[in-house]
Amino acid sequence: MSSTYLDRISRGGLVILDGATGTSLQGFGLTLDDFGGPAFEGCNELLSVTRPDVVARIHRSFFDVGVDATETNTFGAFPVPLGEYGIADRAYELSAAAAAIAREVTDEYIAADGRERWVAGSMGPGTKFASLGQVAYAELRDGYEISAAGLLDGGADYLLIETQFDLLGAKAAINGARRAMRSSGREVPIQVQVTIELTGRMLPGTEIGAALTTLDAMRPDVIGINCATGPEEMYEPLRYLAQNSRLPIAVVPNAGLPQVVDGEMHYDLTATALADHLEAFVTEFGVQVIGGCCGTTPAHLAAVVDRCRPLQPPARTPHHVPAAASTYSPVPFHQDTSFLIIGERTNANGSRAFREALLAEDVDACLTIADDQVAESAHLLDVCVDYVGRDGVGDMQLLAGRFATEVTVPVVLDSTEPEVMEAGLELIGGRSVLNSANLEDGEAPGSRLDRVMRLAREHGAAVICLLIDERGQARTLDWKLEIAHRIHDLAVERYGLEPEDLIFDALTFPLSTGDDDLRGDAVETIEAIKRIKAELPGVGTVLGV
């Protein structure tokens, strides 16, 4: 049934997701024994094995009021949050059990009336902040892979990566999900939702534009926002998504802002008010997936179904902007009032001050150099730690996490070693650029081009492509164009990148060399830039000065 979920959306239809699992559980008067003892109080994921009847009743309560999809009881069913209860090893078991319950209930309702319904495999953010170094990207990704494997085996129709407060964590979840799909041989859609605080940004200060730039490049099937606030606070970030997202949009708000009443969380948005807002989201912004998050009950969803079921979301005409992104903001590749400026003083091979700071492992001094470049209008920063005799991976790990959280512009990860780029990608939540890919050692599996393009696709990065092939640096116009077309076609057809992900450096030798043989190279390069732009629509160009 998984493909029918995207079929509904691609036809311009509306999908109504269920409401809050946690809120529903509060109404059952569960005791510590229901959770398996005092040590597991609050671990709702355990209820899928200790009280599967309760979990099934929650699914039924929402299907009874007419929703289209139900979420599995797996918001925290992966090793990181489960580890706080000492049961990290039960992630697969709990995920599979919860998905199986949802699958059985969903199939009952499908059999009863033949109407399409779906199981959404819930994957929450966990309790640790990857961008702040509280958990390693690889550990988080591997944990999500275990949970996703259980959800797939249990029968989830799609994977819902939700309530993500950190872009690095969201990327880990997407890649963990994809690894599980490859292992299982079962492909399902991925829906990813971030949570926007009352500040209008994600928890670290991430703008919705940075989230869209970063996550769009990861190629999920649906993007959206959920939790943190009620619908009233979601209009502006949702308006941005409606105007700019080429992906279908989901919005799943709380039942208003949370308040503590008599020691318990309380939400005061009425069912009618929730339906009012969701109707507006569908009709004004073309949202195609709606539902309820914290505090929303079957009564809330009954009102939403009654109001929104007849609606047809209007078609959107979004303006997609190719860009890189820091943790905080997007930076379009095509600047309106300037050319794109890449600051290169954070390059150990080009800046003595930066190299000396790196050799001394003085990260604060490295950051000062970075901040100075931003102050001088650099849009991106080229970070290169390659230096003879140094551990490039270790140096990148030393710097990248600090650059990700303390520098406001996106990073170009510059290295001759793909493993050094990878170390940076695993520490940066935004959308980076990789510098660089070329055909110096060909295009076979394991070549530099192959490794860099695979990293770009996995982590959603853009790539600077150098016009170098097995014969060396291209000097003539025809040679340059031959390589550009070859790299472009490989990137798009073999690796699934888009033309806008590629930035071509046509390369030149400076006239200042004084070599008569090189006097015509600048002209060849200028002509190559013109032809690349004309013959490869969508790509960018760059040239060092």
N, C-alpha and C positions, 0 to 999 in steps of 0.2 A: 504493500500500500504506500510505501514511502514516496514513490515518484508522483503519486496523485496529489500529494501536498503541494509540490511545485506546479503541477498542472493547474490546480485551482488558482494559484496566484498568477501564473502566466496568462491565464484567461481573463485576468482582471477581477477575479473574485475576492471575497472577503473570508478570512478565517478567524473564528472566535475561540480564543484559548480560555482555559478555566481560571479559577481564582486561587486564593491563598491556601496552601496546604497547612502551614503552621497555624493560621487562624482557625481553620476547621478542626485541627487536632485539639485545640483548647476546649472545644465543646464536648469532648468525649470523657472528661473527668479521669484522664489516665493517671495511674499511680506509678511509683518507682518500679514496682514489680513488672508493669507493662513494658518498661524499658530494659528490663533485665537486671535491675538492682540500682542502688544509689550511685555507683561509679559511672553509670551511663545516662544519668538524668539529662534531658535535653538533647540526646542524640536521636533525633527523629528518624534517621535512616535505619536504625535498628528495628523500628516498628514493622518494617517490611518482612521480617522473619519472626518477631515476637508477637505482633498483632496484625497479620496480613488482612484480617477481616475489617479492621478499622481503615486501613489504607484503601481497600476496595470500596468501602462505603463512601469515602471521600470522592473517589473517581465517579461513582454512580450519582452522587449528589449533584455534581456539575453536569454530567451528561443528561440527567433528568430535566434540567432547565434548558437544554438545547445547545450546549457548546459543541465545538467541532473537534477540539483537541484537549487532551489531558496530560499534565506533567507527571513524570515519575517522581517518587519520593526519594530523590537522590541528590538534592541540592548540595549536600556535603559528603557524598559517598565516594570520596577518593582519599588516598593515603594521608595527605597533609592534614585536613581537619579530623579525620578519623584517628590519626595518630595522637591527638590530644586526649582520646579516650583509651589509648593503648590497643586499638584494633585496626591499625593501618592495613594489616594483612587480610582484612575482610572486605576490602573495597570491591573486588570483582563479585564476590558472593552477594553483597547487599545491592549492588547495581543491577545484577542479573535478576535477583528476586523481585526488586521493585518494578523493573520493566516487565517481568512476566505477569505480575498482578495487573498492571495497567493494560497490558496486551489482552489478557483474558477478558477483562471488563469491557474494553473497547470492542472486541470482537463480538461480545454478546449484543451490544447495541447495534452494531453493523448488521448482524444476522436478523435482528428484530425488524428493522425497517429498510435496510439496504442503503442508508445514507452514509456518505463518506465520513469517517472520523479517523483521528490519528493519535499516536502516542509520541509525546515529546520527551526525549531523554534529557532530563535536567542536569546541568553541570554548573554549579555555582562557583564563586571566586575563591572560596577557602578563607583562611584566617591569616595568611601571611602575604607580605607585600614584596613581590619580586623586584620591583624597581628600587626598593630601599635595601635590597640585599638580605631580606629576612628568609628567603628561600631561593635556591638556585633555579634558573630557568629550566635546566635539564631535569631536575627533580620534579618540578611542577608538571612539565610536559609528560614525563613518564608516569606520573600519578594519574593524570587525566587519561592517558592511554588505557590504563587498567580499568578505570570506571567506564570509559567509552566501550571497551570490549564487552563488559558485562551488559551494558545497555543494548548493544547490538545483538548479542546472543539472546537477551531476554525479549527482543522483539520491538525495540523502539523504531518508529518510522523516520524520525529525524532527531538530530542532536541540538539541544537548546543550550547554548553557552550564555549564561545570563548573569545579570547584576555585577558585571565586571567593572571594578573600580580602577584597574591598572592595565594599561595597554600591553605591557610585557606579559602579564598573566593571561590576558585574552589571547595573545599570540601562542602562548604555551598550550592553552586549551585547544585551539584550532589545530595545531600540529599534533597534539596528542590524539585528538579525534581522528585525524587523517591517518596516523600510524595504525590505529586500531582498525580502521576500515581496510587498509591494505592487508593487514594480517588476517582479517576475517574473510576477505574477498567480497565484502558487502558494502556498497556505497550508498550513503543516505545524505540528504541535505544537511547543511550546517546553518543554523541561525544564531547570530551573536548579538547580544544586547549589553550596552554599557549603562552605568548608572550616573546620573547627573545630580549633583548636590544643589542646595539652595543658592550656592554661589554662582550657579550657571555653568559650572565646570565639574569634571570628575575630581575625585579626592586629591590627586597630586596637583591639581590646577590645570588639567588637560581640557582645552577647548573642544567642543563638538567637532569642529573642523579638523583638528588633529586626529581625533578618533576616526572620523570618516576616511581621511587620507590613508591612515595606517591600516585600518581593517578592510577597506575596499581592496587594497593591494594584496590582501591575504585571500581574496576570492571566496568569501562565504556566499551563501545563497540569499540570505535575508539579513538585514541589519536593523537595529532599533535601540530603544531605551526602555528601561524598567526600573522600578523601585526608587528608593531615596525620598521621593516626593509624591504628592498627588498630581492629578492631571493638570491643574491650573498652572503649576510651575514648569510644565513641560512644553508650553507653546513655542517659546523661542528656539530651543534646540531642535524641536520637531520641525519648525519652519525651515531651519537651515537644512535639515536632512531632506525635506520635501523639495527644496530648490536645487540641491546639489547631489543627492545620492542617486546613482544609476541602479542601485539595488532596491528591491522591495523593502518597505519599511514596516517595522513592528513597534507598537507602543503598548506597554503594560504597566499602568500606574498603580500606586498604592491608593487606598481609600482615604485620601487626604494625608495631611502631615501627622506623624505619630505623636501621641501624648501619653504620658504615664498617669494612669488613674488607678488609685488603690493598689499601687505596686505592679500593675499590668499595663501592657501597651494597648492603647485605645486609638481607634481611627473613627473620625466623625463624618466622613463624606457619605451622603445618602446614596442609595441605589439609583435614584432618579438623576442626581447630580453627576454620578459617574457616567451614566448613559448619555447625558447631555454632552459631556466633554468628548467622549469617544465618538459620538455621532459627528461632532465638529471635526475631530481628527480625520475621520474617514472622508467627509464631504469637502473639507477645506484643503486638506493636505494629501489626499490620495493614499492614506495609510491602508494597508491590506491585511495586517495581522493585529488584532486587538485582544485584550484580556485584562485580568486583574491580578495585582500583586498583593503585598501585605495588607491585611484587613478586609479584603474582598471576599464575600460569602456567596453561596448559591443565590441568595436574593439579589445581590448586586449583579451577578451574571445573568439572572433571569431578566432583569431590566435592560441590560445591554443587548441580550439576544432579541428581545421584543422590539427594541428601538432600531438596532443596527442590522438585523438579519435582512431586511428588504433593500438595504443600501447597495449601490454599485459605486465603488471608489472611482473617482474621475482619473483619467490618464494624466500622468505627470510628464513634463518636458524638462528634466533636470539639466543643469549646467555642470558637467564633470570637469574638474580642474586638476590636471596632472601636477603633482606636488611631492615634496618631501615633507617630513614633519618631525619636530622635536617632541619631547614629552608634552610640551605645552601648546604649540601652535603649528599650523601648516605654513609652508613656504612654497608658493607656486613656482614651477620651473620657468614659466614665462612671466617676467615682471612687466608691469604696465609702464613704469617710469624709469626703468634702468635695465641693463643687462644683469643676468644672474651672476653674483660675485661669490666666488669660493675662496675663502681665506686660507692661505697655505703656510702661515707661520707656525701652525701646530704640526709641523712636519719635521721629524728628526733629521731628515736629509737636506732640508732647505733652510732651517733656522737654527743657528748655533745656540741661541738662548733657550729655545725649546729643548734641543738635544741635551744641553747641560742640565736643565731641570729634570728631564727624564732620567738621565744617568744617575742623578742624585735622588731619584724617586721622590722629588718634591712636587707632589700633585697640585698643591696650592699655587705654586709658581706657574705650572702648566695651565691652570685655569685662569690665572691672571692674563697670560698671553692670549688665551681664547677670548676672554671678555674684552680685551683691547681691540681685537679684530671685529667683534660684534659692534663695538662702539664706533668703529670706522666703517660700518655699513656692510660687513660681510653677511650674505644671506645663508651660506653654508660654511662649515669648517672642515677642511681636509685634515684628518688625524692620521698621521703615519708614525709608527713606532719602530719601523724596520731600521736596525742598526747592527753592523757586524759584531758578532759575539754576544748579542743580547738574546734573551728569551722573548720573542715577539708576542707569543700568546700571553705570557705572564705580564708583560708591559701593557698589552691591550686590556687585560683584566684589571690592571691597576688603575687605568685611566677611564675606560669607557663608561663604567657605572657612574662615576662622578660627573663626567661630561653630560651624561643623559639627564641627570637631575639638577645640575648646577649651571648649565649653559642653555640659553634660550633658543638657539637655532639648531637645525638638524646637522647631523654629522655625515661626512663622507669618510668611509672606512677605507684607508689606502694602504695596501700591502701587496707584495709579490707572493705572499703565502695565504692561500684560502683559509687555512686553519686560524690565522690571525684575524681575518675578517669575521669568521664564525664566532670567535671569542667575543668580538664586539657586538655582533648581532644578538648574542644571548644575554646582553646586559642593557640593551637600548630598546625602550618601549615604542618609540616613534618609528617613522619610516626613514631608513638610511639610504645612502647611495654607496655602491661598491665601486672602488677604483683599484683594479680595473679588470676587464676581460680582453683577451686577444687570442690570435691563432698561432702564436709563436711555436707551440708544440702540437699544433693540429687541433682536431675536434673529436678525437676518440674518447671513449669513457676513461675518466681519470685525468684527462688533460686539464690544463688550467681553465680553459673556456668552459669545459664540462662542469668542473667543480664550482666555479663562480656562478654560472647560470643556475645550477641546482640550489645553491645557497640563496640566490635572489628570489627564486620561485618559492622556496620554503618559507622565507622570512619576509616576503613582500617588499624587497628592496629594489631600487632602480640600479642601473649599471652603466658606468662609463666604459665605453668600448674603444680600444686603441686600434688604429689601422696598421696592425702588424700581423704578418702571417709567417709561414714556415721559411720564407725567403728573407725576412727581415722587415724593417720599417718601410712602408710604402712611400714612394717619393713622387711618382707620376700620378696624374689625374686618373687615368684608367685603372692603375693598380689600386689606388685608394678606393675607388668606387667598387671594384671587384670585391675587396675585403669587406667593405661596408654592407654590400648586399648579402654576402655570405654570412656574416655575423647576424644580420637582421633576420634572415630566413631561418637560421638555426635557432635563434632565440625565440622566435614566434612559433615555428612549426614543431620543433623538438621539445622545447622547454616550457611552452605555454605562456611566455611573456607577451606583453603588448608593445607595439611600437613606442608608445609614450614612456615605457620603462627604460628605453635605451637612449643614452647620450653619447654621441660619437665625437671622439677627439681625432681630428684629421691629421694632427701632428705636423710639425715642421722643424727645420733647423733654422736658427736665427741668422740673419744677414751678417751679424757681427762676427761670425766665425771667420769671415774673410776668405773662405774657400770658394774658388770659382765654380767648382762642381755643384755647389749648393745655392748658387745665386737665384736659380729659378724655382726653388722649393716653395718659397712663400706664395708665389703666384699659383702654383699647382694646388697648394692647400686652400687658398681663398676660393678657387674654382671648385674644389672638391666640396667645400662647405655648402656652396650654392646648390650643387647637384645633389648632394645628400638630402638636403631639405626638400628639393623638388621631387626626387625619385623615391624617397622613403617617407611618406606623409606620417606625421605624428611624432617622429623622433626629434631629439634635441641635439645640439652640437655644443662643444666646449673647446676652448683653446687656452693653454697656459701662456702667461706673459710674465 
